[in-house]
Amino acid sequence: MALILELENVKKSYGRKEAVRGISFEVNESEIFALIGPNGAGKTTTIRMISTLLEIDGGEIILGGADVKKHPDKARGLLTYLPDEAGAYKNMTGIGYLKFMASLCAADPAEEKKSVEYAQSICASLGSAINDKIKTYSKGMMRKLLIARAVMTRPKLAVLDEPTSGLDIVNGLEIRDFIKSLTQDGMSVLISSHNMLEIDYMSDRVAIIDKGLIYAVGAPAELKEKYNAQNLEEVFMRVVAENE
């Protein structure tokens, strides 16, 4: 299977604090790959390096054949990044926001129209609310709109940081099912989350990260079998204890 993303011995420090201490993993094309771990484990630092928002201190990140450090512009053209605390212009309508964002990314009106139509299909559950101002949206409605905006250009890699954080059960399930469907359009998805139960549900493979190190990589079922665990939370606890 072809690779879309490769990390080799990647490191990042903030002063004397080593946030990421030499991690390596790969993401396949049309795969949902998750970084799981507690707050402060190094998840967000890692995805910000992948997304070219932070420069790596050591190692190498290759995205779609492009070296992220040497050729960040080429890498940016292959991915989209949706941070946990992303927002939108609240005085715009939902459809107005999608059209505005598409106009910033599209090369011509035809591409812009295609992006908006795809985004609308993604957040179709908003119904007529797509014509309402964003300031009237619930958190779940906002998240659906933002994910639609993030993937409207059909990137090779969608990087989603805590995509269902703070959502209720119904909205969380809907967004998880949508994320799973993205691979049918040929996208790869990299998710950062501390919610190991939802990651178990939607990921093809996961990497367990803590204190800036990756301790295990594999399919959820394989990791649960290897560590004789009922869920990924138990896997995490046993992996971490094994490496202390």
LUMLOKE-634826 format. One line per field, with one value per residue (C-alpha): residue in three letters; chain; x, y, z. Coordinates in nm, 3 decimals. Layout:
BEGIN
aa: [ALA ...]
ch: [A ...]
xx: [X ...]
yy: [Y ...]
zz: [Z ...]
//
This chain:
BEGIN
aa: [MET ALA LEU ILE LEU GLU LEU GLU ASN VAL LYS LYS SER TYR GLY ARG LYS GLU ALA VAL ARG GLY ILE SER PHE GLU VAL ASN GLU SER GLU ILE PHE ALA LEU ILE GLY PRO ASN GLY ALA GLY LYS THR THR THR ILE ARG MET ILE SER THR LEU LEU GLU ILE ASP GLY GLY GLU ILE ILE LEU GLY GLY ALA ASP VAL LYS LYS HIS PRO ASP LYS ALA ARG GLY LEU LEU THR TYR LEU PRO ASP GLU ALA GLY ALA TYR LYS ASN MET THR GLY ILE GLY TYR LEU LYS PHE MET ALA SER LEU CYS ALA ALA ASP PRO ALA GLU GLU LYS LYS SER VAL GLU TYR ALA GLN SER ILE CYS ALA SER LEU GLY SER ALA ILE ASN ASP LYS ILE LYS THR TYR SER LYS GLY MET MET ARG LYS LEU LEU ILE ALA ARG ALA VAL MET THR ARG PRO LYS LEU ALA VAL LEU ASP GLU PRO THR SER GLY LEU ASP ILE VAL ASN GLY LEU GLU ILE ARG ASP PHE ILE LYS SER LEU THR GLN ASP GLY MET SER VAL LEU ILE SER SER HIS ASN MET LEU GLU ILE ASP TYR MET SER ASP ARG VAL ALA ILE ILE ASP LYS GLY LEU ILE TYR ALA VAL GLY ALA PRO ALA GLU LEU LYS GLU LYS TYR ASN ALA GLN ASN LEU GLU GLU VAL PHE MET ARG VAL VAL ALA GLU ASN GLU]
ch: [A A A A A A A A A A A A A A A A A A A A A A A A A A A A A A A A A A A A A A A A A A A A A A A A A A A A A A A A A A A A A A A A A A A A A A A A A A A A A A A A A A A A A A A A A A A A A A A A A A A A A A A A A A A A A A A A A A A A A A A A A A A A A A A A A A A A A A A A A A A A A A A A A A A A A A A A A A A A A A A A A A A A A A A A A A A A A A A A A A A A A A A A A A A A A A A A A A A A A A A A A A A A A A A A A A A A A A A A A A A A A A A A A A A A A A A A A A A A A A A A A A A A]
xx: [0.000 0.128 0.224 0.093 0.291 0.622 0.782 1.135 1.292 1.110 1.198 1.073 1.173 1.048 1.355 1.476 1.146 1.145 0.787 0.854 1.154 1.220 0.904 0.848 0.530 0.367 0.018 -0.113 -0.327 -0.703 -0.636 -0.760 -0.463 -0.492 -0.247 -0.384 -0.263 -0.334 -0.309 0.055 0.165 0.296 -0.004 -0.073 0.296 0.329 0.035 0.145 0.484 0.314 0.093 0.401 0.291 0.593 0.941 1.093 1.416 1.533 1.433 1.226 0.862 0.765 0.411 0.308 0.674 0.745 0.990 0.782 1.084 1.249 0.934 0.656 0.453 0.426 0.327 0.059 -0.101 -0.160 -0.320 -0.577 -0.558 -0.851 -0.740 -0.942 -1.035 -1.107 -1.371 -1.556 -1.682 -1.998 -2.172 -2.156 -2.416 -2.298 -2.318 -2.155 -1.865 -1.817 -1.821 -1.575 -1.331 -1.361 -1.277 -0.948 -0.842 -0.986 -0.792 -1.103 -1.482 -1.552 -1.325 -1.478 -1.829 -1.723 -1.567 -1.878 -2.107 -1.890 -1.885 -2.263 -2.302 -2.084 -2.287 -2.623 -2.768 -2.761 -3.059 -3.195 -2.965 -2.690 -2.852 -2.853 -2.580 -2.309 -2.356 -2.687 -2.520 -2.477 -2.131 -2.227 -2.350 -2.035 -1.813 -1.993 -1.948 -1.579 -1.506 -1.688 -1.474 -1.157 -1.205 -1.385 -1.068 -1.041 -0.687 -0.463 -0.440 -0.693 -0.540 -0.811 -0.730 -0.995 -1.270 -1.556 -1.438 -1.729 -2.002 -2.304 -2.353 -2.568 -2.341 -2.032 -2.158 -2.255 -1.914 -1.732 -1.931 -1.854 -1.482 -1.490 -1.654 -1.373 -1.146 -1.400 -1.309 -0.940 -0.840 -0.620 -0.709 -0.479 -0.666 -0.529 -0.746 -0.747 -1.082 -0.957 -1.301 -1.409 -1.070 -1.122 -1.445 -1.319 -0.943 -0.763 -0.444 -0.334 -0.012 0.006 0.203 0.301 0.572 0.684 0.744 0.546 0.521 0.306 0.155 -0.105 -0.467 -0.693 -0.788 -0.422 -0.320 -0.608 -0.515 -0.143 -0.201 -0.500 -0.717 -1.087 -1.035 -0.765 -0.771 -0.652 -0.396 -0.265 -0.230 -0.044 0.183 0.281 0.337 0.554 0.777 0.814]
yy: [0.000 0.346 0.593 0.948 1.047 0.937 1.058 0.947 1.029 1.364 1.590 1.920 2.114 2.431 2.563 2.283 2.094 1.806 1.793 1.531 1.308 1.122 0.965 0.760 0.638 0.615 0.682 0.490 0.630 0.609 0.529 0.676 0.696 0.826 0.967 0.888 0.993 1.224 1.602 1.707 1.384 1.560 1.504 1.865 1.949 1.655 1.749 2.113 2.002 1.786 2.081 2.310 2.538 2.440 2.374 2.042 2.040 1.703 1.409 1.415 1.446 1.346 1.425 1.300 1.287 1.643 1.714 1.928 2.122 2.184 2.233 2.352 2.519 2.195 2.008 2.266 2.206 1.844 1.879 2.055 2.114 2.172 2.267 2.190 2.553 2.657 2.923 3.095 3.443 3.447 3.729 3.531 3.274 2.916 2.917 3.258 3.131 2.826 3.042 3.287 3.013 2.842 3.171 3.184 2.836 2.783 2.855 2.951 2.992 2.634 2.490 2.726 2.608 2.245 2.296 2.467 2.194 1.926 2.111 2.147 1.774 1.710 1.930 1.854 1.774 2.147 2.178 2.530 2.648 2.670 3.006 3.127 3.331 3.122 3.303 3.114 2.771 2.517 2.371 2.060 2.263 2.473 2.164 2.016 2.341 2.362 2.003 2.063 2.372 2.183 1.905 2.101 2.098 1.717 1.719 1.413 1.433 1.579 1.653 1.682 1.778 1.655 1.665 1.569 1.747 1.884 1.740 1.548 1.179 1.234 1.496 1.302 0.986 1.176 1.336 1.009 0.838 1.125 1.105 0.734 0.812 1.047 0.757 0.654 0.977 0.878 1.096 0.991 1.119 1.185 1.237 1.356 1.267 1.174 0.994 0.641 0.480 0.681 0.624 0.251 0.288 0.478 0.423 0.174 0.211 0.404 0.524 0.550 0.858 0.977 1.212 1.280 0.915 0.663 0.333 0.124 0.134 -0.101 -0.173 -0.139 -0.506 -0.614 -0.394 -0.517 -0.876 -0.816 -0.651 -0.869 -0.558 -0.489 -0.137 0.111 0.278 -0.049 -0.088 0.260 0.197 -0.131 0.009 0.307 0.091 -0.144 0.146 0.328]
zz: [0.000 -0.095 0.177 0.204 0.516 0.670 0.994 1.080 1.418 1.440 1.734 1.873 2.185 2.348 2.520 2.746 2.728 2.479 2.352 2.084 2.144 1.819 1.681 1.366 1.197 0.855 0.721 0.419 0.143 0.218 0.583 0.910 1.144 1.500 1.750 2.095 2.434 2.726 2.721 2.695 2.526 2.213 1.984 1.890 1.849 1.610 1.392 1.383 1.252 0.990 0.895 0.856 1.142 1.350 1.215 1.317 1.517 1.394 1.178 0.862 0.758 0.404 0.286 -0.057 -0.157 -0.037 0.244 0.481 0.610 0.272 0.064 0.299 0.022 -0.172 0.144 0.229 -0.109 -0.017 0.325 0.534 0.909 1.142 1.494 1.804 1.869 1.510 1.454 1.172 1.086 1.295 1.110 0.787 0.689 0.663 0.284 0.267 0.474 0.250 -0.062 0.090 0.193 -0.146 -0.318 -0.127 -0.236 -0.584 -0.901 -1.100 -1.061 -1.175 -0.906 -0.649 -0.736 -0.717 -0.372 -0.236 -0.371 -0.212 0.120 0.112 0.055 0.358 0.593 0.432 0.776 0.850 0.618 0.579 0.861 0.600 0.514 0.877 1.042 1.205 1.536 1.571 1.533 1.809 1.868 1.671 1.375 1.382 1.384 1.084 0.891 0.981 0.880 0.551 0.496 0.586 0.330 0.056 -0.158 -0.129 0.013 0.011 0.391 0.635 0.976 1.243 1.602 1.850 1.582 1.818 2.133 2.337 2.113 2.231 2.147 1.836 1.677 1.775 1.605 1.291 1.261 1.328 1.053 0.818 0.892 0.812 0.478 0.370 0.279 0.015 -0.166 -0.157 0.138 0.424 0.769 1.064 1.390 1.720 2.018 2.384 2.338 2.290 2.272 1.967 1.805 1.850 1.652 1.349 1.305 1.084 1.287 1.592 1.751 2.128 2.230 2.577 2.705 2.348 2.257 2.056 2.240 2.006 1.656 1.512 1.433 1.739 1.730 1.707 2.001 2.216 2.144 2.203 2.541 2.641 2.676 2.622 2.487 2.387 2.727 2.881 2.602 2.676 3.049 2.991 2.720 2.934 3.244 3.037 2.929 3.261]
//
